[in-house]
Amino acid sequence: MKTKPVVLIVDDEKSARDGLVRALRRNYRVLAAENATTALEVLASQKIDVLLSDVRMPGMDGITLMQRALANHPALTCIILTAYGDVELAVEAMQQGATDFMTKPINLDKLELVLERVLKAKHIELENEQLRVQLDSKYGLENIIGNSAPMQEVFDMIRQVAGSRATVLIQGESGTGKELVAKAIHQLGARSKGPFVAVHCAALAQNLLESELFGHEKGAFTGAMERRVGRFEKADGGSLFLDEISEIDASVQVKILRALEERQIERVGGDIPVDVDSRLIAATNRDLKAMVDEGEFREDLFYRLYVVVITLPPLREREDDILLLLNHYLAVFNEENGKQVEGFTPAAYNLLSAYAWPGNIRELRNLVERMVVLAHGKGLDVKDIPEQVRDETGNRGEVKIDADLTVDEMEKRMVVQALEKTGGNRTKAAEKLGISRRTLHRKLNQYEIN
């Protein structure tokens, strides 16, 4: 049986109070209070959906009651009842949190319509919130898709750091979704209503990057015809995302460090400090610590960035997510291209699951788009997978099994063969083996392979 919404009527006039109770009790569970003090006691004792209160009452008035009620029950819907001469007071109540107001004498038909409208809006809002939570739980913070254990750790980290002001460094190979993580941190944090400004540092020439980040004054250089506001200022009150921060020149690194430490910048060609209040989220696909050791990245900036670090796992370490991602992008590109491809055959899925995905999610997305666009049948089979992917996946199982060898000897042979086939390129060898570069280094040391 459907539970009726609960309405609390507060009015010091008994006749008005009783009349509203009789009018509403067919469709609602109706409670009544003769003053604000009693109403607060009722609100504290049980869940109320709608507070329907007169404005002028002895003791505490209706607006004060509403303010106290909303302070303790933010989801409460409040409707104010007022005499014609108190319309300005009712408007003030709307500004302070009332959903609607009605003038006395109350038109009962209109009251029913108002209640129906506000409760429907509240129901839709609740459904949307529940849907958002379900999507968050199932897919991981809206647009980030993943159910695997490594990604659950990433989601937990995002939730933990989102509410803080700490600088965040996101590490991961190209195509792992670093910008999506940055957006999730922004959207879940207190700065979500502010701007999210992204700068892809490697895409800009170094002589343009400084102006892009910090802005410039008119006449600062040839072609600077007017003052320009930089990305730090545009991100004020929000978040600034610097992708591929490892590619920034040392001279610009100094200015970023100052912006982080002093929350001030100077435009190119200017000498007046400009206050900025933006949260910095940086990303890199390189080992910044190694770059510091080699003198390629400033140590002081490194430690200023290395406050909270989120490391995104490559797709080859997220096998449990591959089917989820394949089906997600299949649905996306079916819709975009007006196709009705039904899915992947088991053979196609097994092959794609065994693939190393050197380009990670970006590569998977592009591959699914190509397969959907070029598909002729209802399903996607091995023949629909690009030849390069089929060949790469087949080559990973190339070493012949020798019953006389130990597991370690077999593993060593596979590592050596992968290095031979890639001309000694360790990154490509790791991709061919389906392991991380760090794991490959450990194997090289373990087996004393030069």
C-alpha positions as CSV (number, residue, x, y, z in Angstrom):
1,M,0.0,0.0,0.0
2,K,1.4,3.4,-1.0
3,T,2.3,5.6,2.0
4,K,0.5,9.0,2.1
5,P,2.6,12.1,2.3
6,V,2.6,13.8,5.7
7,V,1.4,17.4,6.0
8,L,1.8,19.4,9.2
9,I,-0.7,22.3,9.5
10,V,0.3,25.1,11.9
11,D,-2.4,27.8,12.7
12,D,-3.5,29.3,15.9
13,E,-7.1,29.6,14.6
14,K,-8.9,26.4,15.5
15,S,-11.6,26.7,12.8
16,A,-9.0,27.3,10.0
17,R,-6.8,24.5,11.3
18,D,-9.7,22.0,11.5
19,G,-11.0,23.0,8.1
20,L,-7.7,22.3,6.4
21,V,-7.4,18.9,8.2
22,R,-10.8,17.8,6.9
23,A,-10.0,19.1,3.4
24,L,-6.7,17.3,3.1
25,R,-7.0,14.0,5.0
26,R,-8.4,12.0,2.1
27,N,-5.1,12.2,0.2
28,Y,-2.6,13.0,2.9
29,R,-1.8,12.0,6.5
30,V,-2.5,15.3,8.2
31,L,-1.1,16.5,11.6
32,A,-2.0,19.8,13.2
33,A,-0.3,22.2,15.7
34,E,-1.8,25.3,17.3
35,N,1.6,27.1,17.6
36,A,5.2,27.1,16.4
37,T,6.6,25.5,19.6
38,T,4.3,22.4,19.3
39,A,5.1,22.3,15.5
40,L,8.8,22.0,16.3
41,E,8.2,19.2,18.7
42,V,6.2,17.3,16.0
43,L,9.0,17.9,13.4
44,A,11.5,16.5,15.9
45,S,9.5,13.4,16.5
46,Q,8.7,12.2,12.9
47,K,9.3,12.8,9.2
48,I,7.1,15.6,7.7
49,D,6.9,16.1,4.0
50,V,5.2,19.5,3.9
51,L,4.9,22.3,6.5
52,L,1.8,24.4,6.0
53,S,2.0,27.4,8.3
54,D,0.2,30.6,9.0
55,V,2.5,33.7,9.3
56,R,1.0,35.7,12.2
57,M,0.7,33.6,15.3
58,P,1.2,34.4,19.1
59,G,4.7,33.8,20.2
60,M,7.0,32.6,17.4
61,D,5.7,33.6,13.9
62,G,5.5,31.4,10.9
63,I,8.7,32.7,9.2
64,T,10.8,32.1,12.2
65,L,9.2,28.6,12.5
66,M,10.1,27.9,8.9
67,Q,13.7,29.1,9.4
68,R,14.2,26.8,12.4
69,A,12.5,23.9,10.7
70,L,14.7,24.2,7.6
71,A,17.8,24.5,9.7
72,N,17.1,21.0,11.1
73,H,15.3,19.5,8.1
74,P,16.7,20.9,4.9
75,A,14.6,18.7,2.7
76,L,11.3,19.9,4.2
77,T,8.9,21.6,1.8
78,C,7.3,24.8,3.4
79,I,4.2,26.6,2.2
80,I,3.3,29.9,4.0
81,L,-0.4,31.0,4.5
82,T,-0.9,34.7,4.9
83,A,-3.6,37.4,4.8
84,Y,-3.8,39.7,1.8
85,G,-2.1,42.5,3.6
86,D,1.0,40.3,4.3
87,V,2.0,39.6,0.7
88,E,5.3,41.4,1.1
89,L,6.0,39.2,4.2
90,A,5.2,36.1,2.1
91,V,7.6,37.2,-0.6
92,E,10.3,37.6,2.1
93,A,9.4,34.0,3.2
94,M,10.0,32.8,-0.3
95,Q,13.4,34.4,-0.3
96,Q,14.3,32.6,2.9
97,G,13.3,29.1,1.8
98,A,9.5,28.8,1.4
99,T,8.5,26.8,-1.7
100,D,5.2,28.7,-2.1
101,F,2.7,30.9,-0.3
102,M,-1.1,31.3,-0.4
103,T,-3.4,34.1,0.7
104,K,-6.4,33.6,3.0
105,P,-9.1,32.6,2.8
106,I,-7.6,29.5,1.3
107,N,-8.9,28.2,-2.0
108,L,-9.0,24.4,-1.2
109,D,-8.9,23.3,-4.9
110,K,-5.8,25.6,-5.5
111,L,-4.2,24.2,-2.3
112,E,-4.6,20.6,-3.6
113,L,-2.9,21.6,-6.9
114,V,-0.1,23.4,-5.1
115,L,0.5,20.4,-2.8
116,E,0.4,18.0,-5.8
117,R,2.9,20.2,-7.7
118,V,5.5,20.6,-4.9
119,L,5.4,17.0,-3.9
120,K,5.8,15.9,-7.5
121,A,8.8,18.1,-7.8
122,K,10.2,16.8,-4.6
123,H,9.7,13.2,-5.8
124,I,11.5,13.9,-9.1
125,E,14.4,15.5,-7.2
126,L,14.6,12.4,-4.9
127,E,14.6,10.1,-7.9
128,N,17.3,12.0,-9.6
129,E,19.5,11.9,-6.5
130,Q,18.9,8.1,-6.2
131,L,19.7,7.6,-9.8
132,R,22.9,9.7,-9.4
133,V,23.9,7.5,-6.4
134,Q,23.1,4.3,-8.4
135,L,25.2,5.5,-11.3
136,D,28.0,6.5,-9.0
137,S,27.9,3.0,-7.4
138,K,27.7,1.1,-10.6
139,Y,29.9,3.0,-13.0
140,G,32.1,5.1,-10.7
141,L,31.5,8.8,-10.4
142,E,29.3,9.4,-13.4
143,N,31.5,9.2,-16.5
144,I,34.3,7.1,-15.1
145,I,33.4,3.5,-15.9
146,G,34.9,0.6,-13.9
147,N,33.9,-2.1,-11.4
148,S,37.3,-3.7,-10.9
149,A,39.2,-3.6,-7.6
150,P,41.9,-1.2,-8.8
151,M,39.2,1.3,-9.9
152,Q,37.2,1.0,-6.7
153,E,40.4,2.1,-4.9
154,V,40.6,5.1,-7.3
155,F,36.9,6.0,-6.6
156,D,37.5,5.9,-2.9
157,M,40.5,8.2,-3.2
158,I,38.5,10.6,-5.3
159,R,35.7,10.8,-2.8
160,Q,38.2,11.3,0.0
161,V,40.1,14.2,-1.6
162,A,37.2,15.9,-3.4
163,G,36.1,17.8,-0.3
164,S,39.5,19.1,0.6
165,R,41.5,22.0,-0.9
166,A,44.6,19.9,-1.4
167,T,46.5,19.9,-4.7
168,V,46.1,16.6,-6.5
169,L,48.5,14.9,-8.8
170,I,47.0,12.3,-11.1
171,Q,49.5,9.8,-12.6
172,G,48.8,7.3,-15.4
173,E,49.5,6.3,-18.9
174,S,48.0,8.1,-21.8
175,G,44.4,7.3,-22.4
176,T,43.6,6.1,-18.8
177,G,41.1,8.9,-18.2
178,K,43.1,11.4,-16.1
179,E,40.9,14.4,-17.1
180,L,37.7,12.5,-16.2
181,V,39.1,12.0,-12.7
182,A,40.0,15.6,-12.4
183,K,36.5,16.6,-13.4
184,A,35.1,14.2,-10.9
185,I,37.2,15.7,-8.1
186,H,36.0,19.1,-9.1
187,Q,32.3,18.1,-9.4
188,L,32.2,16.3,-6.0
189,G,34.0,19.1,-4.1
190,A,32.9,22.5,-2.7
191,R,34.1,24.2,-5.8
192,S,31.7,22.4,-8.1
193,K,29.7,25.6,-8.8
194,G,32.9,27.4,-9.9
195,P,34.6,26.9,-13.3
196,F,36.6,23.8,-14.4
197,V,39.4,25.1,-16.6
198,A,41.6,22.6,-18.4
199,V,45.0,23.3,-20.0
200,H,46.8,20.6,-22.1
201,C,50.3,21.8,-21.6
202,A,52.0,19.7,-24.3
203,A,49.7,21.1,-26.9
204,L,51.0,24.7,-26.4
205,A,54.4,26.0,-27.4
206,Q,56.4,27.1,-24.4
207,N,56.5,30.7,-25.4
208,L,52.7,30.7,-25.5
209,L,52.1,28.7,-22.4
210,E,53.1,31.4,-19.9
211,S,50.7,33.8,-21.4
212,E,48.0,31.2,-21.6
213,L,48.4,30.4,-17.9
214,F,49.0,33.8,-16.4
215,G,47.6,36.2,-19.0
216,H,49.4,39.3,-20.4
217,E,49.2,43.0,-20.4
218,K,48.6,45.1,-23.5
219,G,51.9,45.6,-25.3
220,A,53.7,42.8,-23.3
221,F,55.0,41.4,-26.6
222,T,54.5,41.7,-30.3
223,G,50.9,41.0,-31.1
224,A,49.6,41.7,-27.5
225,M,47.0,44.2,-28.6
226,E,45.0,44.1,-25.4
227,R,45.1,42.8,-21.9
228,R,44.3,39.0,-21.7
229,V,43.2,37.1,-18.6
230,G,45.0,33.8,-18.1
231,R,43.7,30.4,-17.1
232,F,44.6,30.9,-13.4
233,E,42.3,33.9,-13.2
234,K,39.6,32.2,-15.3
235,A,39.6,29.3,-12.8
236,D,39.1,31.6,-9.8
237,G,36.7,30.0,-7.4
238,G,36.9,26.7,-9.2
239,S,39.6,24.2,-10.3
240,L,42.5,24.5,-12.8
241,F,43.5,21.2,-14.4
242,L,47.1,21.1,-15.9
243,D,47.4,18.0,-18.0
244,E,50.9,16.8,-18.9
245,I,52.5,19.2,-16.4
246,S,55.8,17.3,-16.9
247,E,56.1,19.2,-20.3
248,I,56.2,22.7,-18.7
249,D,59.4,24.7,-19.1
250,A,61.4,25.4,-15.9
251,S,60.8,29.1,-16.1
252,V,57.0,28.6,-16.1
253,Q,57.4,26.0,-13.3
254,V,58.7,28.8,-11.0
255,K,55.6,30.9,-11.6
256,I,53.3,28.0,-11.0
257,L,55.1,27.3,-7.7
258,R,54.6,31.0,-6.6
259,A,50.9,30.8,-7.6
260,L,50.5,27.7,-5.4
261,E,52.4,29.1,-2.4
262,E,51.2,32.7,-2.4
263,R,47.9,32.4,-4.3
264,Q,49.1,35.3,-6.5
265,I,50.2,35.6,-10.1
266,E,51.6,38.4,-12.3
267,R,50.5,38.7,-15.9
268,V,53.2,38.7,-18.6
269,G,54.4,42.2,-19.0
270,G,52.9,43.3,-15.7
271,D,54.2,43.8,-12.1
272,I,51.0,44.1,-10.1
273,P,50.2,40.9,-8.2
274,V,46.8,39.4,-8.9
275,D,45.1,37.3,-6.3
276,V,43.8,33.9,-7.5
277,D,41.8,31.3,-5.7
278,S,41.8,28.1,-7.7
279,R,42.4,24.5,-6.8
280,L,45.2,23.0,-8.8
281,I,44.8,19.4,-10.2
282,A,47.7,18.2,-12.3
283,A,48.3,15.1,-14.4
284,T,51.2,13.4,-15.9
285,N,52.0,10.2,-17.8
286,R,55.7,10.4,-16.8
287,D,57.6,9.6,-13.7
288,L,58.1,13.1,-12.1
289,K,60.4,11.8,-9.4
290,A,62.7,10.4,-12.0
291,M,62.6,13.7,-13.9
292,V,63.5,15.5,-10.7
293,D,66.5,13.2,-10.2
294,E,67.6,13.9,-13.8
295,G,67.2,17.7,-13.4
296,E,64.3,17.9,-15.8
297,F,61.7,19.0,-13.2
298,R,62.0,21.4,-10.2
299,E,62.2,19.5,-7.0
300,D,60.3,22.3,-5.0
301,L,57.4,22.2,-7.4
302,F,57.4,18.4,-7.4
303,Y,56.9,18.3,-3.6
304,R,54.3,21.0,-3.8
305,L,52.3,18.9,-6.3
306,Y,53.0,15.6,-4.5
307,V,50.4,16.3,-1.8
308,V,47.7,13.8,-2.8
309,V,48.6,11.4,-5.6
310,I,46.1,9.3,-7.5
311,T,47.5,6.6,-9.8
312,L,45.3,5.3,-12.5
313,P,45.8,1.7,-13.5
314,P,46.4,0.9,-17.2
315,L,43.6,-1.0,-18.9
316,R,45.6,-4.2,-19.1
317,E,45.5,-4.4,-15.3
318,R,41.7,-3.9,-15.3
319,E,40.5,-7.0,-17.1
320,D,37.2,-7.1,-15.2
321,D,36.3,-3.7,-16.7
322,I,37.0,-4.5,-20.4
323,L,33.5,-6.1,-21.1
324,L,31.8,-3.2,-19.3
325,L,33.7,-0.7,-21.4
326,L,33.2,-2.5,-24.6
327,N,29.4,-2.7,-24.1
328,H,29.3,0.9,-22.9
329,Y,31.0,2.3,-26.1
330,L,29.0,-0.1,-28.2
331,A,25.8,1.5,-26.9
332,V,27.3,5.0,-27.4
333,F,28.3,4.5,-31.0
334,N,25.2,2.5,-31.9
335,E,23.2,5.6,-31.0
336,E,25.6,8.1,-32.6
337,N,25.6,6.2,-35.9
338,G,22.1,4.9,-36.0
339,K,23.3,1.3,-35.8
340,Q,21.8,-1.7,-34.0
341,V,24.8,-3.9,-33.5
342,E,23.8,-6.4,-30.8
343,G,27.2,-7.2,-29.1
344,F,30.5,-9.1,-29.2
345,T,30.8,-12.8,-29.8
346,P,32.6,-14.8,-27.0
347,A,35.5,-15.3,-29.4
348,A,35.8,-11.5,-30.0
349,Y,35.5,-10.7,-26.3
350,N,38.2,-13.3,-25.4
351,L,40.6,-11.8,-27.9
352,L,40.0,-8.2,-26.8
353,S,40.3,-9.3,-23.2
354,A,43.8,-10.7,-24.0
355,Y,44.9,-7.6,-25.8
356,A,47.4,-5.4,-23.9
357,W,45.6,-2.1,-24.8
358,P,48.8,0.2,-25.0
359,G,46.5,3.1,-25.7
360,N,44.2,2.2,-22.8
361,I,40.6,3.5,-22.8
362,R,41.2,6.0,-25.6
363,E,42.3,3.1,-27.8
364,L,39.4,0.9,-26.8
365,R,36.9,3.7,-27.5
366,N,38.3,4.4,-31.0
367,L,38.4,0.7,-31.8
368,V,34.8,0.1,-30.8
369,E,33.7,3.1,-32.9
370,R,35.5,1.8,-35.9
371,M,34.1,-1.7,-35.5
372,V,30.5,-0.3,-35.1
373,V,30.8,2.0,-38.1
374,L,32.2,-0.8,-40.4
375,A,30.0,-3.6,-39.0
376,H,27.9,-5.6,-41.5
377,G,26.2,-8.2,-39.3
378,K,24.2,-8.0,-36.2
379,G,27.2,-8.9,-33.9
380,L,30.9,-8.2,-33.8
381,D,33.2,-11.2,-34.3
382,V,36.9,-11.7,-34.5
383,K,36.9,-10.8,-38.2
384,D,35.6,-7.3,-37.3
385,I,38.6,-6.7,-35.0
386,P,41.4,-4.7,-36.7
387,E,44.2,-6.9,-38.0
388,Q,46.9,-5.2,-36.0
389,V,45.0,-6.0,-32.7
390,R,44.6,-9.6,-33.8
391,D,48.3,-9.9,-34.6
392,E,49.4,-8.3,-31.4
393,T,47.2,-10.5,-29.3
394,G,48.3,-13.7,-31.2
395,N,52.0,-12.8,-30.7
396,R,51.7,-12.6,-27.0
397,G,51.3,-16.4,-26.8
398,E,54.2,-17.1,-29.2
399,V,56.7,-18.8,-26.8
400,K,56.4,-22.6,-27.1
401,I,55.9,-24.6,-23.9
402,D,58.8,-26.8,-23.0
403,A,58.1,-29.4,-20.3
404,D,61.7,-29.5,-19.2
405,L,61.8,-25.8,-18.3
406,T,60.7,-24.4,-14.9
407,V,58.1,-21.6,-14.7
408,D,60.9,-19.1,-14.0
409,E,62.9,-20.3,-17.0
410,M,59.8,-20.0,-19.3
411,E,59.1,-16.5,-18.0
412,K,62.7,-15.5,-18.6
413,R,62.5,-16.8,-22.2
414,M,59.3,-14.8,-22.8
415,V,60.9,-11.6,-21.5
416,V,64.0,-12.1,-23.6
417,Q,61.9,-12.8,-26.7
418,A,59.7,-9.7,-26.2
419,L,62.9,-7.5,-25.9
420,E,64.3,-9.1,-29.0
421,K,61.1,-8.4,-31.0
422,T,61.0,-4.8,-29.9
423,G,64.6,-4.0,-30.4
424,G,65.3,-3.6,-26.7
425,N,62.4,-1.1,-26.3
426,R,61.3,-1.8,-22.7
427,T,58.0,0.1,-22.9
428,K,56.9,-1.8,-26.0
429,A,58.2,-5.1,-24.6
430,A,56.1,-4.6,-21.4
431,E,53.1,-3.9,-23.6
432,K,53.7,-7.0,-25.6
433,L,53.9,-9.1,-22.4
434,G,50.8,-7.4,-20.9
435,I,52.7,-6.2,-17.8
436,S,53.7,-2.7,-16.5
437,R,57.1,-1.2,-17.2
438,R,57.8,-1.4,-13.5
439,T,57.0,-5.1,-13.4
440,L,59.3,-5.6,-16.4
441,H,62.2,-3.8,-14.7
442,R,61.7,-6.1,-11.7
443,K,61.8,-9.2,-14.0
444,L,65.0,-7.9,-15.6
445,N,66.7,-7.6,-12.3
446,Q,65.3,-11.0,-11.1
447,Y,66.6,-12.8,-14.1
448,E,69.7,-10.7,-14.5
449,I,68.9,-9.8,-18.1
450,N,71.0,-6.9,-19.5
